[in-house]
Amino acid sequence: MQTRTVRTERGVTINLRANERKRELIDRAAEAVGKNRSEFMLDAACREATSVLLDQRLFLVDEKTFKQFTAALDKPPSDNPRLRRLLSTKAPWDR
C-alpha cells in the first residue's frame, strides 16, 4: 500500500490506496459509529499506534537512568491507607 503526504492549511492529508472491498468495509463501519471515513480511519490508526507504543517491552536508557529506575523498584512501597482499605473490601459480586 503506497502513501503520499500533502500539507494543507488544516493539517496533513494522508492518502491511502485500498481496493473497493476494503473501502466499503471501512465505510460501513464508519457509518455504524456515526463517523466519516477519514475520522474512522484516523481514530483506528491512532488507537493502534498507541497500542503499539504502549506494548513496547525494550527500553534503552543510560546507566544513570537505569540505576535510578532500579533504585525506585527496590525501594519498599510507601504506606497507603486508602489502597489498603480498598484491597481489604469485598468485591460487589462477592457480597
PyRosetta script that sets phi, psi and omega in degrees:
from pyrosetta import init, pose_from_sequence

init()
pose = pose_from_sequence("MQTRTVRTERGVTINLRANERKRELIDRAAEAVGKNRSEFMLDAACREATSVLLDQRLFLVDEKTFKQFTAALDKPPSDNPRLRRLLSTKAPWDR")
pose.set_psi(1, 127.7)
pose.set_omega(1, -177.0)
pose.set_phi(2, -97.6)
pose.set_psi(2, 139.7)
pose.set_omega(2, 176.8)
pose.set_phi(3, -121.2)
pose.set_psi(3, 153.6)
pose.set_omega(3, 178.8)
pose.set_phi(4, -140.0)
pose.set_psi(4, 137.3)
pose.set_omega(4, -179.1)
pose.set_phi(5, -110.3)
pose.set_psi(5, 130.9)
pose.set_omega(5, 179.0)
pose.set_phi(6, -128.1)
pose.set_psi(6, 127.9)
pose.set_omega(6, 178.7)
pose.set_phi(7, -81.3)
pose.set_psi(7, 136.4)
pose.set_omega(7, 176.4)
pose.set_phi(8, -129.0)
pose.set_psi(8, 174.3)
pose.set_omega(8, 179.9)
pose.set_phi(9, -65.4)
pose.set_psi(9, -34.4)
pose.set_omega(9, -176.3)
pose.set_phi(10, -88.4)
pose.set_psi(10, -4.4)
pose.set_omega(10, -178.4)
pose.set_phi(11, 151.2)
pose.set_psi(11, -150.5)
pose.set_omega(11, -179.1)
pose.set_phi(12, -111.6)
pose.set_psi(12, 132.8)
pose.set_omega(12, 177.3)
pose.set_phi(13, -95.3)
pose.set_psi(13, 134.1)
pose.set_omega(13, 177.3)
pose.set_phi(14, -115.4)
pose.set_psi(14, 118.0)
pose.set_omega(14, 179.0)
pose.set_phi(15, -99.2)
pose.set_psi(15, 131.0)
pose.set_omega(15, 178.1)
pose.set_phi(16, -123.5)
pose.set_psi(16, 146.6)
pose.set_omega(16, 174.4)
pose.set_phi(17, -102.4)
pose.set_psi(17, 130.3)
pose.set_omega(17, 177.2)
pose.set_phi(18, -140.7)
pose.set_psi(18, 150.0)
pose.set_omega(18, 177.0)
pose.set_phi(19, -73.3)
pose.set_psi(19, 166.6)
pose.set_omega(19, -173.9)
pose.set_phi(20, -60.9)
pose.set_psi(20, -37.7)
pose.set_omega(20, -179.5)
pose.set_phi(21, -62.0)
pose.set_psi(21, -45.8)
pose.set_omega(21, 179.5)
pose.set_phi(22, -67.3)
pose.set_psi(22, -40.7)
pose.set_omega(22, 179.0)
pose.set_phi(23, -62.1)
pose.set_psi(23, -42.2)
pose.set_omega(23, 178.9)
pose.set_phi(24, -65.0)
pose.set_psi(24, -39.7)
pose.set_omega(24, 177.0)
pose.set_phi(25, -60.7)
pose.set_psi(25, -46.9)
pose.set_omega(25, 179.0)
pose.set_phi(26, -62.8)
pose.set_psi(26, -43.1)
pose.set_omega(26, 179.7)
pose.set_phi(27, -62.4)
pose.set_psi(27, -41.4)
pose.set_omega(27, 179.1)
pose.set_phi(28, -64.9)
pose.set_psi(28, -42.9)
pose.set_omega(28, 179.6)
pose.set_phi(29, -65.7)
pose.set_psi(29, -42.3)
pose.set_omega(29, 178.8)
pose.set_phi(30, -61.1)
pose.set_psi(30, -44.1)
pose.set_omega(30, 179.2)
pose.set_phi(31, -63.2)
pose.set_psi(31, -37.0)
pose.set_omega(31, -179.0)
pose.set_phi(32, -62.7)
pose.set_psi(32, -29.4)
pose.set_omega(32, 179.6)
pose.set_phi(33, -105.6)
pose.set_psi(33, 9.4)
pose.set_omega(33, 175.1)
pose.set_phi(34, 73.8)
pose.set_psi(34, 32.2)
pose.set_omega(34, 179.0)
pose.set_phi(35, -122.4)
pose.set_psi(35, 161.8)
pose.set_omega(35, 172.0)
pose.set_phi(36, -86.8)
pose.set_psi(36, 171.9)
pose.set_omega(36, -175.9)
pose.set_phi(37, -57.6)
pose.set_psi(37, -45.2)
pose.set_omega(37, -177.8)
pose.set_phi(38, -63.0)
pose.set_psi(38, -46.7)
pose.set_omega(38, 179.3)
pose.set_phi(39, -60.8)
pose.set_psi(39, -44.5)
pose.set_omega(39, -178.8)
pose.set_phi(40, -61.7)
pose.set_psi(40, -47.8)
pose.set_omega(40, -177.7)
pose.set_phi(41, -66.7)
pose.set_psi(41, -40.2)
pose.set_omega(41, 179.6)
pose.set_phi(42, -66.5)
pose.set_psi(42, -42.9)
pose.set_omega(42, 177.5)
pose.set_phi(43, -61.2)
pose.set_psi(43, -44.6)
pose.set_omega(43, -179.9)
pose.set_phi(44, -64.0)
pose.set_psi(44, -43.1)
pose.set_omega(44, -179.9)
pose.set_phi(45, -65.8)
pose.set_psi(45, -39.7)
pose.set_omega(45, 179.2)
pose.set_phi(46, -68.0)
pose.set_psi(46, -38.9)
pose.set_omega(46, 176.4)
pose.set_phi(47, -61.0)
pose.set_psi(47, -45.2)
pose.set_omega(47, -179.7)
pose.set_phi(48, -66.6)
pose.set_psi(48, -40.9)
pose.set_omega(48, 178.6)
pose.set_phi(49, -62.2)
pose.set_psi(49, -43.3)
pose.set_omega(49, 178.0)
pose.set_phi(50, -61.8)
pose.set_psi(50, -44.5)
pose.set_omega(50, 179.8)
pose.set_phi(51, -60.5)
pose.set_psi(51, -44.6)
pose.set_omega(51, 179.6)
pose.set_phi(52, -61.4)
pose.set_psi(52, -45.9)
pose.set_omega(52, -177.5)
pose.set_phi(53, -68.3)
pose.set_psi(53, -37.2)
pose.set_omega(53, 179.4)
pose.set_phi(54, -73.6)
pose.set_psi(54, -19.7)
pose.set_omega(54, -177.4)
pose.set_phi(55, -89.3)
pose.set_psi(55, 3.9)
pose.set_omega(55, 179.6)
pose.set_phi(56, -65.1)
pose.set_psi(56, 137.3)
pose.set_omega(56, -179.0)
pose.set_phi(57, -115.0)
pose.set_psi(57, -9.1)
pose.set_omega(57, -178.7)
pose.set_phi(58, -114.7)
pose.set_psi(58, 120.1)
pose.set_omega(58, 178.2)
pose.set_phi(59, -123.6)
pose.set_psi(59, 126.9)
pose.set_omega(59, 178.9)
pose.set_phi(60, -100.3)
pose.set_psi(60, 121.6)
pose.set_omega(60, -179.2)
pose.set_phi(61, -134.0)
pose.set_psi(61, 160.8)
pose.set_omega(61, 177.4)
pose.set_phi(62, -76.0)
pose.set_psi(62, 171.0)
pose.set_omega(62, -174.7)
pose.set_phi(63, -62.0)
pose.set_psi(63, -40.7)
pose.set_omega(63, -180.0)
pose.set_phi(64, -61.9)
pose.set_psi(64, -46.1)
pose.set_omega(64, 179.6)
pose.set_phi(65, -64.3)
pose.set_psi(65, -39.6)
pose.set_omega(65, 178.7)
pose.set_phi(66, -63.3)
pose.set_psi(66, -41.7)
pose.set_omega(66, 178.8)
pose.set_phi(67, -64.1)
pose.set_psi(67, -40.9)
pose.set_omega(67, 177.2)
pose.set_phi(68, -63.2)
pose.set_psi(68, -41.0)
pose.set_omega(68, -179.5)
pose.set_phi(69, -64.6)
pose.set_psi(69, -48.0)
pose.set_omega(69, -178.9)
pose.set_phi(70, -67.8)
pose.set_psi(70, -33.1)
pose.set_omega(70, 176.6)
pose.set_phi(71, -64.3)
pose.set_psi(71, -40.6)
pose.set_omega(71, 178.0)
pose.set_phi(72, -65.2)
pose.set_psi(72, -38.0)
pose.set_omega(72, 178.2)
pose.set_phi(73, -68.8)
pose.set_psi(73, -35.2)
pose.set_omega(73, -177.6)
pose.set_phi(74, -79.3)
pose.set_psi(74, -18.1)
pose.set_omega(74, -178.3)
pose.set_phi(75, -68.7)
pose.set_psi(75, 133.9)
pose.set_omega(75, 178.6)
pose.set_phi(76, -64.0)
pose.set_psi(76, 147.8)
pose.set_omega(76, -179.1)
pose.set_phi(77, -65.7)
pose.set_psi(77, 147.5)
pose.set_omega(77, 177.7)
pose.set_phi(78, -78.4)
pose.set_psi(78, 156.1)
pose.set_omega(78, 179.7)
pose.set_phi(79, -66.0)
pose.set_psi(79, 134.3)
pose.set_omega(79, -179.5)
pose.set_phi(80, -137.4)
pose.set_psi(80, 89.7)
pose.set_omega(80, -176.6)
pose.set_phi(81, -58.0)
pose.set_psi(81, -37.8)
pose.set_omega(81, -179.4)
pose.set_phi(82, -65.3)
pose.set_psi(82, -41.0)
pose.set_omega(82, 177.5)
pose.set_phi(83, -66.8)
pose.set_psi(83, -42.9)
pose.set_omega(83, 178.0)
pose.set_phi(84, -57.7)
pose.set_psi(84, -44.0)
pose.set_omega(84, 179.3)
pose.set_phi(85, -64.6)
pose.set_psi(85, -43.0)
pose.set_omega(85, 179.3)
pose.set_phi(86, -60.7)
pose.set_psi(86, -45.6)
pose.set_omega(86, -177.4)
pose.set_phi(87, -70.0)
pose.set_psi(87, -20.9)
pose.set_omega(87, 179.3)
pose.set_phi(88, -94.0)
pose.set_psi(88, -3.6)
pose.set_omega(88, 178.8)
pose.set_phi(89, -83.5)
pose.set_psi(89, 136.6)
pose.set_omega(89, 177.7)
pose.set_phi(90, -66.5)
pose.set_psi(90, 140.7)
pose.set_omega(90, 177.0)
pose.set_phi(91, -67.6)
pose.set_psi(91, 147.9)
pose.set_omega(91, -178.7)
pose.set_phi(92, -55.5)
pose.set_psi(92, -34.2)
pose.set_omega(92, -178.2)
pose.set_phi(93, -78.8)
pose.set_psi(93, -10.5)
pose.set_omega(93, 177.3)
pose.set_phi(94, -97.9)
pose.set_psi(94, -1.0)
pose.set_omega(94, -176.8)
pose.set_phi(95, -80.1)
pose.dump_pdb("model.pdb")
